[in-house]
Amino acid sequence: MSVGARGSPAALQILASRISAGAFAAGACLNLAFAPFGWWPIAVLAPAVLFALIRGLPPRRAFGAGAAFGAGLFAFGTYWLYTCLHVFGLVPIWLTIILQAALIGAMSAYFALVCYLANRFWLKAGATRAWLVLPVLWVLAEWLRGWVLSGFPWLSLGYAMIDSPLRGWAPLFGVYGVTWAAVTIAAALNGLLMPAVSTAQRLAALGAIVASFLVPGLLGGHAWTRTLGPPIAVAAVQGAVPQDQKWQAKNLDETMERYSTLTAQAWGARLIVWPEASLPILANEIPDYLRDLQTLGRAHAADFAIGLVNFQPEAKRYFNGLLVLSDAGGGWYYKRHLVPFGEYFPVPAFVRSWLRLMSLPYDDITPGSEHQPVLSAAGQKLGLTICYEDAFGSQQLRVLRDATLLINVTNNAWYGDSSAPHQHLQIARMRALEAGRFLVRAANDGITAVIGPHGEIVARLPQFRQAVLRADVRPMTGLTPYARFGNYPVVAGAALLLGLAGWRRRQGV
């Protein structure tokens, strides 16, 4: 008999409230698995708690528990949006609250749907529910929220595992493969700890846990990519310009001088990287400054990758760009995946006009083409991303066939002293691990870092400090299985297993 069929309505309501509170607490605690805390075992325990809480619940109550779990995760995991939108973005506080609530609600719906579907069609405990339904639905939900309505893959479970043994799944199947392994272990824990479970089922659960950890360890020694030539010296400049001062006209000269001074400390590097929108001026307004910079670079055998906003007067379009100053293969890369309500407003024109009166940006940023040429600097083919783009790993796969070095520039000053820059660094580490390449990351006020091909931090700067990070990186070539096939194996495998679960349900298994 299910939980929903027992007890008085008042008792059931109390029980439902307690389950929702427990699910909310589990979702909130899941944030401790992500940076800056990094307590990765919680990324297994929190889903296991949710699975235990919804066990035997009627679908409607399971839906509520899943929604509460998602609300706990995203209410605490994206609190920094208040700083981004209201403090620095000057969005009215009432609109900030609405936007944050809408995001939390939308993200919570994915968890609610996972729990509803599991209990609507596979309520009975058993192998199908444990090994097929719960992990598969979770992975598909993460994949969907990574692209539906522009996507928001932040706080995907796999990122919390970047320092765990499960990280070894990433070069094979990407971040969603890591998520799958983690959720499978969570389901197995339920099999181990739940009462009235046979010895065979407990042994199967234990075997699944051991295999999830053991397989990536056995494959960890395989080199999917290889070095291509000697190491090269790189430098990443961290200007540490406060966001609330950056675009004030009186600070323009000081900011430009700051970057010139820091760049002088970087001579000797073959490639010097400046962060996203590093100078508070349009690129087309400073041609002499950029020309002089390139001339200095030639004198010191250095190329540049510089984050700047560019304006095309003839088309009246703004681009968030990365300008590569190199005599061989230089040019512009324009950001393709823009941030809703940050770089463009997905609202009707009359609403956008009103928002501009509230001190929001005057014009939308235009997205770059999906097919841009691969740029070169310091003798390397560059895989370029700007800020939030690095959260969309599958969109970078095409360039990996040529790129020998990854570059990401960002401006995490929007988030203040919050968890967001640390979470963003985790995401960048996952991209390097998936691709098997070094990644140079330049951030305005942190976290500037050089990441190795195994997702390890090679060097990093402290936040909120003007400094130059120097390191040696090795050009890499070759393709990991994930770089070759992307998310297709995970999505196709999940769909097939979900179909198998449906077939077993019809067979009454």
N, C-alpha and C positions, 0 to 999 in steps of 0.2 A: 504493500500500500504506500502511496506517495505521501510526502509531508503535507501536501495541500489537501489531502483527504481526511486529515485527523484534526480533532480539536475544535473548539468554538471559534467563531469569527474573530472575537477579541484576542484570543490566544494566538491565532494565526497571524493577526496583524502585528502583535508584539514580536513574534518570531521573525516575521518578514523584516521588521525594522532592525532587529538585531543582526540579521543576515546582511542587510544593506549596509549597516554601520561597519560590520566586519569586512565587507568587500571594499568599502571606501577606505578603511584603514590599511588594508592590504595594498590597494593601488597607491595610496600616499607613501607607504613604506618602500614601494618599488623604486621610488626616486633615489633611495640610498644606494641602489645598485649602479647608478650612473655617476659620472663625474660631477662634482669634485670628490665624492665619497668613494666610489669604486668598490662597494661591498658586493661583488658580483654574485655570491650565492643567493642573495635576496631575489635576483632575477629568476631563479628557479623556484624559490620558496613562495613568493607572492602569487604566481599563477597556480601553484599547487594548492594554496589556501583558497583561491577563488574556485578551483575545481571541486574542492571538498565542500565548500559552502553551497554550491548549486546542485550537489548530488541529490537526486530525488525530488528536486523542486519542480512544480508545474512551470511550463514555459514562460508564462507572464511574470512570475516572480523571479525566474532565472534572468529574464530580460532586465528587471530592475537591479538585480545584484551586479550584472555585468556593467550596466550604466553607472552604478555607484563606484565600481572599481575604476572605470575609465575617468570618472570625475575626480577621484582621489589622485590618480596619476597625473592628470593634466592641470588640475587646479594648483598643485604644488610644483609641478614640473615646468610650467610655463608662466610662473608669476612674474618673470622679468619682462613680459610683454607690456606691463603697466609702465615700466621705465621707458621702454622703447617708444610706445605710442603716446603716452601722456607727457612724461617729463621732457623727453627730447623731441618727440614728434609733434608736440603741441596739439594733439587730438583732445577735444573736450573730454572731461572725465566721464561724463555720462555715456559718450560714444565709445570710449575706451572700455568701459564695463560691458557694454553691449557686445563689442567685438570679442572681448575675452570670453564672455559667457557663450557666445555663438561657437567659438572655436572649441571650448571645453565640451559643449553639448554635441558638436559634430564628431569629435574624436571619441567621446564616450559611446556614441551610437555603434561604433564598430565592435566594441567589447560586448555591448548589449546584444547585438545581433549574433555574435559567436555563441553566447550562452543560450539565447533563445532557440537557435537552430539545433544546438546539441540536445537540448531538453525537449524540443518539440518532436524531433524525429528519432533520437537515439537516447531516450531517457534511461533505458535499462543499462545498468553497469555491466561491463564486459570488455572483451578484447577489442571489438569494433570501436566502441566509444573511446577507450583509453589510447589505442595505438593509431587509429585512423582519424576519428572525428575531431577530437579536441585539438591535437597538434595541427591538423590540416586546416581547420577553420581559422585558427589563430594566424597561421602563416598567410593564408589567403586574405584575411582582414588587414594584416600589415601591408601586404603588397598593394591592396586596393587603396588604402589611405596614403600610399606613396605616390599616387598619380591622379586619383579622382578629384575633380575641382581644383586642379593645379597641384594638389598633393601636399601632405605635411608628414613626412616620414620621421620627424623628430621623435625621440624616445622609443624607437623601435628596439625590441628586446635584445636583439643581437649586438647592438652597440655596447650594452653593459658588459658583454663578455670579451671585450677587447684584451683584457689581461688575464683571461681564464684559459684553461686547456681547450675549451670549445672554439677558441679563435681559429684553430686549424681547419675548421670547415669553411672559412671565408674564401680562401683561394679556389676552393672547389665550387661552392654554390653561393657565394656572396653573403651579405648580412642576413638575408632571409633563410639561408641554410643554417646559419648559426642560431637564429631564432628557432628554427624547427628542432634542432638538437636540444635547446634549452627547454622548450615546451614539452618535448617527448620525455625528458627527465622529470619535469613537473608532474606529468600524467603518471609516470612510473612510481613516483613517490606516493601518489594516492593508492596505487596498487599494493605498495609495501605496507602502508600504515593503516589502511582501512580494515575494519573488522570483517569477518566472514569471507575472507579471501583464501582460496586454496593454496597449498604449498607450490603447486605448479605455476600458478599465477604470480606468486611472490618471486619465484625463481626467474620467471620471464621478465618481471619488472626490474629485478636486480641486474639481469643480463643486459637489458636495454640501457640502463644507466652506465654500466661498465663499458659497453660498446660505444656509447655517445662520447665518452671521454677518451677511450683507447684508440679508436680509428684515426682521429686527427693527429694524435701523438705519433702513431706509426707512419703516417704520411708526412709528418712535419719535416723529415729529413730530405724530402724530395724537392729539388730546386726547379720550380716551374719556369722561372726566368733566369737569365744569366747576364753577367756584366758585359759591357760593350766599351772597351777602351779604358784608359786610366781615369782616376778620380779627378773631379774639377772642383775648384774652390767657388763657393757661393756665399752671398751675404744677403740678409733680409733686414730691412730698415724699419724700425718701430718708432714712429714720430711721437706717439703718446700725446696727441692733441685732444684736449677735452671736447666732447661732442657739442656741448652748449656754447663753445667759443669758436669752433672750427670755421663756421660760415659767416662770422662777423667780419665785415670789410676791413676793420682796423687791424685785424690779425693776419691779413693775407701776406704781407711782406715778411713778417716774423716766421710764418709757417714755411714759406718758400726758402727762407734763409736756413731754417732748422733742417730741412731735408738736404740742402746743399752741404751743410756742415757735417751731418751724419754720413752722407755719401763719401765725403773726403776720408772718413774713417774706414770706409769699406774698400778702398783701393787695394788691389792685389787679388780681389775676387774676379772670376771670369764672368759671373752673372750677378747683378745686383737687383733685388726685388723691392719695390715700394708697395705699400698696402692699397686697398681699394679706395678710390676717390681721395688719394693722398693729399692733393692740393685743392684748396677751396676756390677753384676757378676752372672755367671750361678750357679744355685742351686747345681749342682753336683760337683762344685769346692769348696764348703764350708761346707762339712758334719760335721766337728768338731764344727763350729760356730753354726749350726742349732741344733746339739746335745746338746751343752751347753745351748742354749736358751731354749730348751724343759726341760732340767734339772732344770733350774731356774724357769720355769713355774710351774713345779710340786711342787717346794718348796713354791711357792706363790699361789697354787691352781688356776693356770691360764692356759688356752689353747690359741692357736694362730691360726690365719688365715693370711697367709703372701703371698703377691703377689711377684712372682719370675719367671724369665725365666729359664726353665729347658732344658737340652740337654741330649738326649739319644744316647750315642756314637755308640752302636751296630747298630742302625737304621739311625744314622746321621740325627736326627730330632730335631728341636727346638720347644718348646711349651711355650706359654704364660700361666702361671699356677698360681693356688692359692693353697698353701701348708697348710693343716690343721694339726697342731701339737696337737694331743690329744691321750690319751691312749685308748680311746674308740671311734672308728669310724673315725680316722684320715686318711690322705692320700692326693692325688693330685686331683684337679679339673683342667682340661685344657679348655681354652677358645674355644668355638665351632664356634662362628660367628666372623670371622676375618674381618679386615678393608682392602678393596682393596687399593693398592698402599701405604698402611701403614705397614701391616703385611704380605702381599703377593702381587705379581705382576701378574694380569690376562693378561699376554702378552706372546708371543712366547719366547722360551728359548734364542734366540740370542739377543732379545731386553732386556731381563732381565739381561743378562751378561753385556750388554753395560751400563745399568742403575747402576749396581754395581760399575762400574768404575767412576760413577759420585757421589760417596760417599753415596749411598743408602745402605740399609742392605745387608749383604753378602748372606743371605739365607732366604728363605721364612719360616714363622712360619707355623707349621702343625696344622690344626684344631683338637680339641679334639673330641672324639666320641659323637654321639648324645645321647647315652645311658650310662651315667656314674653313678656310685653308689652315693647315697645320703650320704654325710659325716656328721659327728657329732662332736660337741665340746661344752663344758660347759653344757652337758646334753641336747643339742638342736640338732634337725635335721636342717641342713643349706641349704637354697636355694641360691646357689652361682652364681654370674655373674661377669664378668670382663669388665670394661670400657663400650664400645659401645654396648655390649650385652644387657644391660638393656633397650635399645630402641626397643627390639623385644619381646614384652610381651607374645605373644602366644607361644614362644619357651620355656617359663618358666613354663608352665601350669602343665606339668607332675610332676615336683618336688613339686608343691604346695600341692599335696595329702599327702605328708609326712612332708614337711618343717614347722617348727614352728618359724623360724627366717630367714630373708633375709639378705644377705651380698653382697655388691657391692664394688669392689676396682677399682680405676681408676687413671690415670696419666694425669690430665688436664693441666699439665705444658706445653704440646704441643701447647696449644692455647693462652698462654700468658694472658695478662690482657684484655680479650675480653668478649663478651657476651656468648661464648660457654659454659664455666663452669656453668653459671647461667641457660642456657637452659638445660644443662645436668641434673642439679639438679631438674628442673621441671619434666623431664622424670622419674627420680628416684622416685619422689613423686607420680607420676601417677601409677607406678608399685606397690608401697605400698598400695595405695588406691584400686586398682583393686584386690589385693590379700587379703586385710584386715589383713596385718601383719606389724610388725615393720621391718624397714630396717636400717642396719648400713652401712654407706658409708664412706670409707676411701680414701681420695684423696691426691696425693703427695703435691700439693700446694693449695688445695682447689677446690671445696668447700666440706670439711669434715662435715658430718651431721648425726644425728640420726632422722629418720622419723617415725611418728606414723602410725597406721593402717588406719587413715582417710586422709592420705597424708599431715598431719601437720608436721611442723618442731619442733621437741622436743628440739634439741640442735644443735648448729653449731659453727664452728670455722671461724674466719676471714681468708681471703686468704693470701698467701705468708708469713705465720708465722709458725715457728716451735712450735708445741703445741700438747697436748693430749686432746682429747674430751672424757669426761666421762658422762655416763648417765645410767639410769635403763630402761630396756626394759622388756616387758611381752611376754612370749611365747604364740603363738596363734595357734588355730586349727580350722578346719571347712573350708568350701569352699563358696566363693561368687558365684553367678550365672555365672559371667565371668570366674572365676577360674574353674568352672565345665564344661562350654560349650565353652569357648574361643570365637573366632570371628565368629563361625558358625551361630549363630542367626542373626547377623548383615549382613553378606554376603548373607545368604540365603534369609533374608527378603528383602534386596536391590534387589537381582535378581528377586524375585517374583514381587516386586512392579514395577521394570523396565519392566517385562513382561506384567503386567497389563497396564502400560502406553502405551506399544506397541499395546495391544489389543484395548485400547480406541482410539488410533490414527486410527487404521483400521476401527473402528466404526464411525469415524468422530466426536468423542466427544471432 
